[in-house]
């Protein structure tokens, strides 16, 4: 048995999953922050906050993730209307 075992590199998802992974991570982070602020403002820094916030986060994420997936094509079109495409090199 070799005590200096070299860890195997972890694999990455194929690029085709980026269109789902990006909204997944974005929705997790945004709902984490927004639900924490909203719950903290509503309940204050109390034990009730600790008990209530994870549920509020989960519920908000359940709404946010599919909404983000549905609206992302529209958002991309709006961004394309207001942002110039990159210029070709040369």
N, C-alpha and C positions, 0 to 999 in steps of 0.2 A: 504494500500500500504506500502510495506516494503522499507525504504530508504537504508537499508544495503543489497541490493540484491547481492548475490554471483554470479559472472559470471560462466557460464557453461564452462567446459573445451572444447577446440576445438578438433575436431576429426582429426585423421591423416589418410592419404591415406593407403590403404593396401600395404603390402610389394611388391606385384606383380608389382606395378607401379614404383618401384625404377629404373628399367632399362630404363625408359623414363624420370623420374624426374631428375636423375643425369645428363644426357646429356643436358637436358633443362637448368638447373641452370648453368652448366659449360659453355655452349654456350652463355648464357646471360652475364655472368661475363667476359668471355674472349673477346667477341666482344665489350663489353662496354669499356674495357681498350684499346684494340688494335685500335679500330676505333677512340677513343679519341686521342691517341698518333699520329696516322696517320693524322687525320684531323688537329690537332694542329700544327704538323710539316709543313703541307702543307699551312695552312692559317694564322698561328700565332694566338696569343691571341687577336682576333678582334671580333667585333659583327658578322662577317660572320661565325666565328667558331660556335657561339651559334646557328645560324640559320641552319648551314649545318650539324653539328655533329649528331643530332638525326636521320636525314634521312640516313646518312652514317651508323649509328649503326643499324637501322632497316634493311637496305639492307644487311649488313654483317651478321646479325643474320639469315635472311631468307636463306642465303646460308649455314651458319655454322651449324645450328641445323640439317637439314636433312643429311648433309655430315657426321656429327658426328654419327648420328644414323646408317648410312650405313657402316661407317668404324670401329665402335666399335667392332664387332666380329673379324675383322682382327687384331686390336690392342690387343685384349685379347689373341689371339693366339701368337702374337709376344712376348708379355710380358711373357707368359707361357714358351716360348723358352729360355728366358734369366734370369728368376727368378725361384729359387728353390721353390718347394711347401713347405708349412709348415710341420715341422716334427710332427709325432704323439706323444702326451704326454705319458710319462711313460717310 
